[in-house]
Amino acid sequence: MFIYNKDGREILEDLKRNGYNTTRIRKEKLLSESAIQSLRKNEVVGIKSLDSLCNMLECQPNNIIRHLNEKTR
């Protein structure tokens, strides 16, 4: 199972600090509305959205998500 390294709302705040508020993200179609809502609900987004997040935040996927082995939870 994949989980965020930080709360999804914190990721939105990081985007805002990088100049990507939700209005800009919607207007430029950088993320879908469902991806934005998933972040707000702390639900993991799809691979395309993860790629967009990494591009906007100039980071690697492991800076955003991590894998949690269900056997060792």
N, C-alpha and C positions, 0 to 999 in steps of 0.2 A: 504494500500500500504506500502511496506517496502522500506526504504531508508537507505543509509550508514550514520553512525555517522560522518564519515570523508570521504574525496575523496578516490575513489578506488585506485588511484595512491599512495596516502599516505599509504594505506594498503600494497601495494607492497613494499614501502620503509620500513615499519615496519617489513615485512618479511625479507627483506635484512639485516636489523640490527640484526635480530634473526638468521642469517646464512642461510637464504633461498632465494638465488637469483633466477631469473627466469630460468637460466640454470640448477641449481640443482633441482628446482621444476619440470621441464620438464623431466630431466634425471631419477629422482626417481618416476616420474608419481604421484606426490603428488596432482597436480591439472591438469585438462585438459587444452588444448590450448584455448578452447572456454571460460573457466573460467578466464584464465589470460587476454584474450582480453576483457571480460566483465568488469573486474576490471579496466582495462585501460580506458574503455569507461564510467566508473562509472555506469554500469548496475549491478543490483543485481544478484548474482550467486545462483545456486540451493542449496538445503539442504545438499547434500553430500559435495559439495565444501565448504559450510559454516562450516561443521563439520571439514574438513581438515584445514581450516583457523584457527579455534579455537584451534585445536591441535598444529599447528605450532606456533601460537602466545601465547599459554597457557592462553587463555581467555574464556569468555562466549560469546554467540551470541549477547547479548545486548551491548557488547563492540564494536561490528562491525556494527550491524544494529539496526533499531528501526522501530516500526510500526507508520505510520502516518494515523490517521483516516481521511478518505476522506470527511466525513461530517463536520469536524472542520477545514479543510484546509483553 
